[in-house]
């Protein structure tokens, strides 16, 4: 069941429960220099972020379905890494990467890990489960779900639903970044699910000055993120505030069509496509923007939305359960139902309170949306699962 956050507007009475309460972070940290293997796409900055959080705490090894970002070089020595050099289709059907199962399993046998930690359960999770089962590896599985592997893929076929369920049941622990996704995981057979956002590594400084009608969007320009809907929502904003401007970061297969739409009279001269940005450039765009637009068809708690809130932006989000864990409509942002566009009556009251909302959103992220405290809580729980807790049925 989705949980609503503590309402972030100081003048309003708080809601009793805050999100992500199922992953407490308090308590002493036990000794935990165990062998821990991450399995995922190490060309993703998200896996690199996990590696940065784990490397100081455990003996870290990493297997990548593709190659490695340069950032791994200073974290994990080359002899603790394996590159399978395959493409992964996160929606399933990963015939290519499954061909590398024997190579991965033999490497895992040599590592002899205490914990095997796949990310994205319908691809890397299936690979880790098959390796552990077929090669009788002793390490426990901890699986991290990323979103569409739980919210989309299992609905595509009975076979994919079965596979996802087997992977979840094989895991001693799993992680989710929203209560909504955690409920779906439990329905598919997961046992203990640790719920915390894939949060920020640090809080950005307060934005010195924001442009009142500056908008920013940076999700992928791919169908699942529905960037065309972002343009239509912005067109509705520009219709009532002609001075509004939108910066679209990131790239993808829909970019040419989106650029063509942005040349239409209602958007001409108001939309800039800037491609992929490094972290510093993204921070500058967040800092300038008052409004942040993210309208995907499916999503869990998005780190991009958390980043925008940490920079004091007002989020305009699609009507998905996880987004209700972040936004109370008309209080600290907007939730746009399918076919709904923002109106002047919705926008202006938020604009009048933009500074207040920005401060409150920053405070909420500071309290609930930082990554390091959540990872510490997860590691504490993993340590509790280790001594004398072998799970005879975990790989079946």
N, C-alpha and C positions, 0 to 999 in steps of 0.2 A: 504494500500500500504506500502510495506517495505521501510524504510528510511535508507539511508546509514549514518554511523557515521562520525563525524569529523575525517578526516584521521589522524591517530595517529603518523605519521612519520614526524618529524619536518621539514625535508628538502623538503617536498612536500606542494603544495598549499592546504589550507584547503577547505573542502566541506562546503557549506553555512549552511546546516542544520545538527543538531545533533539528535540522536534518543531520544525517550521518551519525546519529547517536549510537548506532550499533558497532562502532569501531572506536572504543575508548582509547585514549593515548596516555593515561596517567599510569603511575606505578614504576617501580624500579626496573632498570634494564638488566636482564640476566646476561651472563656470558654467552656469546653467540657467534664464535668464529667457526661457523660450519661451512661446508662446501655448498655453494648455491649457484645453480645454473639458470641463467636467463635464456629463453628460446623465443626468438621473434625476428622481426625485420630490423636489423641494426643499421639500416640506412634511414630509419625513422628517428626524428628527434625525440619522440615520445619514449622509445626504448632507451635512448641515451639518457633521458631524464631519470628513468628508473635506475640505470647503472650508476649515475652520479649519487643517487640516494643510498644505494646498497653498498657500493665499493668500500666506504670507510667502515662498514659494520660487519661484513662477511667476507669469506674467501670466494671471490666472484669469478665465474666463468660465463662465457657468452657464446651461444650458437646462433648464427644468423642464416635465415633462408636466402638472403642475398649477400651483400658485402657489408662493410662497416664505414660509418661516418668517421672522419678524422678525430672527432672528439673522444672516441674510444681509446685512442693511442695512449693517452696519459692516464687512463683508468684501469685498463685490463691489458696485461702483456700479451703479445701475439701468441705465445704458447698456451694461453688459456682461452683462445678463440677458435671458432670453426666457422668458415664461410661456405655455405652449401651452393651459392651462386645459382639460385633458382628464383623464378618469379612466383609470387603467391597471389592467387585469386581469393580474396578474403571472403567471398560469397560461397566458397566451397568448390569442389571439383578440382582439387589441387593434385592432379595426376603427376605433374612434373616434380613437385617437391616430395611427394610420397616415394618417388624413385630413389630419393636420397635417404630413405629411412635406414637402410643397413649402415650407411656411413655415419649417420648421426648416432645410431644405437651403439656402434662399436666405440665411438668417441665417448659417449656417456658411460660406457662400461669402464673405460680408462679413467675418467674423472672420478667415478664412484661418488656422486654427489649425495648429500643429505636431503637437499630439496631441489626439485626440478620445476622450473617456473615458466611455463609457456604463456605467451601473450597473444590474444586473439584465438578463441577456442576452437573455431571450426577449421582452422588451418594448422597453426603451430600447436594448439592443444591436442588435435587429433594425432599429430606427429609424435608428441611427447607420450601420449597415452599408449600408442602402438609400440613405441620403443620400450617403454617400461613393461608392458605386458609380454611382448615377444622375446625380450632379452632378459627378463626377470631382474630388472634393476631394483635396488633396494630403496632408492630415494623416494620420499613422499612427493606427491604432486601438489602444487599450489597454482591454480589457474586464474589469470586475470582477464576478465571480459572487457571488451572495448566499445561495445555498442551494437553494431549491426550483426555481429556474430551471435547475439542473443535475441535482439529485437526484430531482425529481418530474416537471417539465413534459415533458422529452424522452421519457418513458415513456408519455405519454398518446396519442400518435399518431405514425405514421411521418413525417407532415408537420412536426410540431414537432421531432422528432429531427433531421430534415434541416435545418430552419431554425437550430436551435441549433448544429449542426455548421458550417454556413456562416459564422455569426457568429464562432465560435471560430477557424476557419481564416483569417478575414480579419484577425484581431488580430495585431499584432507581438508584443505581450505580453498576458498575462491575469493576474489575481490570484484567489487562492482563500484561504479562511481555514482550510482543513484539508487534510492530505495525502490523506484519503479523497476529498474532492471534487475535488482536483487530479487524482487518478487517473481519475475519471469524465470530467473535462474532456479529458484526453489521449485517452481511448478514443473520445471524440466528435470528435477531430480537432485539438485545441488544440496549439500549438507550445510555446513557453516559458511555463510557469506559475510565477509567483512566489507562494510560500506563506508567509503570515504571518497571525496572528489579527487580527481587527478589534478591536484591543485597547483598553486604557484610555488616556485622555489624561493621567491622573495617578493616582498611588497614593493611596487614602484613608488617613487616619490610622488607627492601630490602634484597634480597638473597646475602650473602657474596661471594659465589662462586658457579657457576653451572658447572656440567659436560657437555661438549659440545654435546655429543650424548646420553645423558640420557633422556629417554622417560617415561612418566607417563600416566596412564589411570585409571579412578576410577568410571566409570558409572556402573550400575548394570549388572551382567552377565546373562541377560535375553534377549529373542529374540528381543524386541523392540529396545534395545541399540546396537544390532549387534556387540557384542564383537569379533566375529569371523573375522569381517572386520577390526577391530583394529589390530588383529594379522597379517592379510595379509598385511596391510599397513606397519606395523613394519617390516615384512619380506622384503618388498621392500627397506626400509631404511637400514636394516642390509646387504642387498645384495651389497650396494654401500659403506656402512660404517660398516665393520665387528666389530668395537669396540662398536657399539651401544648396549644399554641395555634397556629393558622395564620392569617397575614395574607395575603389574596389581593389583589394590586394589578392594575391594568390593567382593560380592559373588552372587550366583544365580544358577539357574537350569542348566546352560550351563557350569559350572566350570569344571566338569570332562572331557567333550569333548574338552574344550579349553586346559586343561593341557595335554591331549593326543596330540593335534596338536602341542603344544610347545615342545614336545619331538622329533619332526621330525628334520632331519639333518639341515635344514636351520634356525631353531630357537633354537636348543638344547643348553642349557647353557646360553641363552641370555634373557630369560623371567622368572621373579619371580612373583608368585602369593602369595599375602600377606594377603588376606581376608579383612574383614572390619577393618578400622583404626579409632581411635579416632581423634579428631581435631588436637591435637598436632602432632601425627604421620603423618597425612596428610600434615600438614604444612611443615614438614621436607622433605617429598617426593616432594612436589611442589617446595621447595627451591632448591633441588638438580637438578631438571629436567630442561632441556632447551626446550623440546618439550612436548606438551600435545595433546593426541589423544582422540577424541570424535566423533563417527561416527554412531549415531542412525538413525533409519528409519524415526522417527518423533520427533520433538522437538520444543520448544519455546526457548527463551533466557535462557540458562542453568546457574544456579548459580555455578556449577562446572567449567564451562568455564570462568566465571567471576573471580573465585578464582584463576584459573591458570594464567589468564592475570594479576591479581593483584600481583602475585608472579613473574612476569616477564617472563612467559613461552610464547613460540610461539605455537599458537593453529593450529592443523590440524583437520578440521571439515568436516562433510558431507554437501552436497549441498542442504541446506534447507533455506527457506527465512529468518528465524530469524537469522541464522548464518551470513548472509550478513549484518545484522545490527551491527555486532561485528568485522568482518574481511573484509579487502580489500585484495583480493587475491594477493599474491606475494609482499605485502607491510608489513603487520603485521601478516601474517599467510598464510595458504593454505586452499582452499575449494576444496574438492575432489568429483568430479562427480561420479555417479554410475559406477563401473567398472574401475575407474581411481585409480592409485597408485602413490605415490610421486616419482619423478625422481631426479637424481643427479642435473640436470639442474634447478630444482625448489628449492631443499633443500640447495644447497651450497650458493647461494646468500643470503638466509635468515640466514644461519649459520654465514656468514661473518659479518652480521649486528646484531647478536643476542643480544648484550648488548644494542644497540640503540633501537631495537624493544622492548626489555624487559622494558626499561625505559618509552617508549611511551605507551605501553599497561598498565603499572601501572598508568600513568597519566590519561589515558582515564577512567579507573575504578574509580579513585579518583574523577573525575569530574561527571561521569554519572552513576556509578554502586554501590553507597552506599545506603543502605536500609533506614536508619533513616530519611534523608531529604525527601525521597519520601513518607514515611508514614505520616510525618508531613503535607505535602501537601494534602494527602488524607483526613486526619482528618479535616483540614480546610474546605475542600469541603463538607464533611459530616455535619459539623456544619452549613454551609450555607443552607443545604437542610432541616434543622429541623424546624425552627420557622415558624409556620403557613403554612407548606408545605405538609400537609397530602395528600397522593396520593390515591384517592378513587378507582382507577382501578388497583392498584399495585398487588393485589393478584389474580386477575381474570384470 
